[in-house]
């Protein structure tokens, strides 16, 4: 069933959105109106879907999201998108709206919600709702580490690298918030491109099994540190090397 979203005409006069490029305005408007949106402004949506529905290249989508994140407007983490000030623009005098926000927030994984709260999502609104017992106290308060994390934003495409690495070693499921692994993902994307890195990860089980290289490569950091050495080792096994151009 289709949802209805009311967009204030001030969108076009707003100090922030009025200064965006046309493609940025399109993406910002899309985040407000796409089929995955909800009343709390935090929802799960794949980068691939964003790119397909807007016609904007996925790499460009990431760059624009990074700008929005730097400006403190929109954040993306592990497949979840957050419109920081979304709830502040809802009619919080309505009991139905409050309950709607409550229900949506309660359905969001705690680790995801904690990250977005650390970025400043709806602090005043959430505190107000908690006072009225509309949401459980499952959201942690900001601590020193949260404030430090707030200053660090990683390329959202890094989550795709970690997801692929889960097939190499399941422990990578725990690395989505690991600074070393996320920084390594960013480096790999910047240096070699996402597609090439994904191809390389797909053949890691073969490399590890055949012991073409002395070390077992099971994490983004290990791949980053040993990329060149792996390439040299692959020269001795053309059958595997043909699957990826190191």
N, C-alpha and C positions, 0 to 999 in steps of 0.2 A: 504494500500500500504506500502510495506516494506521500511524502511529508511536505508540509508547508513551512517556508522560511520567510519571515518578513525582514526586508533589508531597508534600513533607514536611508532616506534620500541624502542624508548628510554624508553618506559614504563617499560621495564625489567631491565634497567640500572639506572633508577631514584633513587636518594638517599633515597627517602621515600618508594616507592613501592617495591624496591628490598629487603627491610628489613622486609616486611610483611610476616606473615605466609601464607601458601598456601591457606587456606580458606579465609583469608583476601584479598589476591590478587584476588581471584575469585569474591568476593563481590565488590571490587573496580572496577574491569573490567566490572562487570555486571552493575554498576551504570553508566558507560560510554556508554554501548551498548544496554541496554534493550529497549523494544518497547515503553516505555513511555518517553524516553529521547527527548530533544529538543535542539535547538541551543544556548539557554541561560543557560542551565545547572540547571534550577529550574523547577521541574515538580511534579505533583501529582502521588503518587504511594502507595498503601496500603502495610503494612508490610506483610500481608498474601500472596500477590502476590510475593513479594521478596522471601519469604520463599519457596513458591511452585515452583517457576521457578529456584531457585538456589539449592534447596534441603537442604538448611541450616535451622536448627530449628529456629523458630521465636525468641525465647529467645536469641539464639546466635547471630542472626542478630542484635538485639537491643544492645547487648554488643559490637559488632564490630563497630556499628555506633557510640556508645558512645566513643570508642577509637578514631575513625576518627574525631569526634567533638572536643575532647580534643586536638587533634593534629592540629585543625583548617583546616581540609580538606573537610569534609562532614557534613552537618547538617540536622536534620529531625524535622519537626514541624507540628503538626496537619495534618498528612497525606501527607505533601509536603517534598520533598528532594531537597537539594541544594548542588551542587558541587562548592565550594567557588571560585576556580580559573578557572572555565570552560571557561568563556568568554575571559579571558586573553590569552587563547590558540587558539582562533579563528582568522581567517583572517579579521581583522578589517579595512583593506584597501579596502575591497570589499563593495561597496554600498549595494549589495544584502544581504550580511551577516549582515550589520548594520541594515537594514530594518527588516531582519528576527529576530534579537535579540530584536529590538523594539517591534515587533508584539507579540512575546512571553511574554516579560515583561509586556506589557499592559494587557495581559489576566490573569495575576496573581493577586489574591486579594491583596489589598493594605496592609492589616494587616499582611499577610504572607510575602510580599516583605519587609516591614519595619523590621520584625524580622531578616530576612536574611541579610539585609543591616547592621543591628546593629552587626551582627557577622562578618562583613568585606567582604561580597560578592561584588566582582567586583567594588569597590569604584572608582578606576581610570577610568575604562571603562565606568561606568555609568556617571561620570562627563563629560567624553569626548562626550558621546552620547547626553547628555543634551545640551552641547554647540552647537551641530549641530541640535538642536530641534528634535531629533529623538524619545525622550520619554517625556511625560508630567512630570511636577514637582510634581508628586504624591508620591515621596519617601522622607520621612522626614529626616532631618539631625540628626546625632547622638547627643543625649543629655546625661546628666549625668545618667539618669535612664537607658538608652540604654546600656551605658558602664558597669553599674552594672549588668544588665541582661545578658550581654555577658559572664560574669563569671559564670553564673548559667545555667547548662544544666540538664534537667529533662528526666526521662525515657520516651521514646516515647509511650510506652504502656499505660501511664497515660491518653493519649487522648482517648483510648478505654473505660476506666473507666468513664471519663466525658461524653462520648457519651451515655453510658448506663444510666448514671444518668439523662440525659435529659428527659427520660421517667418518672422519679420520680418527677422532677421539672425542667421545661424549663429554669430556670435561670442559670442552669449549662452551657448553651451555651456561657455564658459570662466569664466562669472561666478558659478557656484554657491558658490564660496568667497570672492567679492569682497564686502568689507564694505559698500562704498558701494551696490552693487546690491542686496544682501540687505536692508540697512536701508531702501532705497527700496521694496522689495517689502512689507516690514512696514508702512511708512507707508501705502501704497496700500490694503492689506487693511484696516488700521485705519480709514482715512478713508472708503473707498468700498465695501468688501466684495469678497470674492474673485470672485463671479459677475460683478459690474459691471466689474471690472478686466479679466477674461478677455474679456468682450464688447468692451471698448474695444480690446484688443490685436488682436482679430480684424479690426477695420476699419482698423487702422493702415496696412496696405499700400495701401488705397484713398486714405487721407488723404495718405500720402506721394506716391503716384502723381499724384493730382490737384493736388498742391501747394496744398491748402487752407490750409496753415499754412507759414510760411516755413522752418521748421526740419524736418529729417527726424527722426522719433521712432523710435529703434531699440533703446532700452534702458529698463529700469524707472526708472532715475534721470531720463532725459529725459522720460518720461511723467509722473513725479511733478512735475517742475519746470514742466511746460507743460500740465498737466491743464486748468486754467481757460481758458487761451488757446486750447487746442484746442476746448473747448466753445463759445467765442465764435465761432471760425472755422466750426464746424459749423452754426451758425445760418443760414449762407448756403447750406448744402446740405442741405435737408430729407431728401433721399433717403437719405443716409448717416446723418444724425442719428437717423432713426427706428429705426436698428438698435441704438442704445445711448443711454441717458439720462444725459448728462453733467450 
